[in-house]
């Protein structure tokens, strides 16, 4: 199994590519930026949508046992008492008493300086070597006020996970969808965490998006479904092109488990900074439904009329981060190679994830080529996201499309005007074949539907 990502400086290179090519920008950049908050540009938003669509397809459309939901970000404040976030969603914060006065997560500093998060011994400020304060527990939830008067009764929180919106709607969905466990509720949406030490680009942010699914099962089936979802989720990433040897499952030790979980395994990806969590697959037991039942006074259970059984379902939760997944797919796709003495940077994204599926390029801006290219472009654009580009040398245009991960380039040249064929260039193999211009859109639609494996596997 590899221990480092293929390109050691890939993170730096990706940050620069993302800005240059319009994938991701620092938020509020003209004001100097907002710490660890990022904006998605024209290509980034497409990649992100494709990723979320792929998740929704796998979770909701491909199955009969999962329903979708879009719950509000602002929830009743009692939610966070019941869920345990008000008391327990904290990180240990230490501050430098030396020169720099920076704040750090104590467990991260311990891991870096002493080898383990809970190792005993003295730690110092990683920046200036100064003494550090005693740790204090810092709650990661952002607070705000609802209504015009700032008083404690109206204090609300920006949700730190989408999951709670699902638990409080358990009864609504159960009665609407006429489901019986095992069944799930899936949701994609923004979450907010006031992380002490965010960073590594979009890996750890303060505002991010999650794709979470809560799967409600009879308690005695929880172990089996936990296994099922770990396997499904690993398969989802590899099916979309992540190299299997850059992905692994890691079971949490007892001291790592969240307050709600009896067993969690992380899907980890080999990020440039090392193996790190991409997604958690947790067995939350009956913790959440029991807590919300207690705090709200509502019965949150399932009554099986055929057997007369009444029980609180257990919950298996695959919880993924959209931004983190996007980073993993980009890191895995990033490649640099020499072609005929020139360096080529290419994002080998799965065609279904790529922001543009095709680019239509007239070889020169004369002799009727742009007009013919426009016709081809319209036919392709009717079936998939595509781009028309007539500026600059053809080599430069190919390089730009490689860098943004466009799987196919269609070039209109002199031969097109004579025999009606175009050149179809494949991003990964660099094969160039001639195909009838009138067939190219249908041909690419077929290719898009085919299974794909990354050429990085060799
Ligand atoms: N409902 C369970 C839950 O929220 P989590 O492990 O805290 O579990 C799930 O979060 C996923 O959300 C993580 O695996 C990660 O992909 C993403 N995530 C969590 N915090 C994040 C942050 N600060 N920035 C970006 N993604 C984050």
Boltz pocket constraint, residues with backbone or C-beta under 6 A from the ligand:
constraints:
  - pocket:
      binder: B
      contacts: [[A, 160], [A, 161], [A, 162], [A, 163], [A, 193], [A, 195], [A, 202], [A, 203], [A, 204], [A, 205], [A, 206], [A, 208], [A, 209], [A, 210], [A, 212], [A, 277], [A, 278], [A, 279], [A, 280], [A, 317], [A, 319], [A, 320], [A, 321], [A, 322], [A, 323], [A, 324], [A, 325]]
      max_distance: 6.0
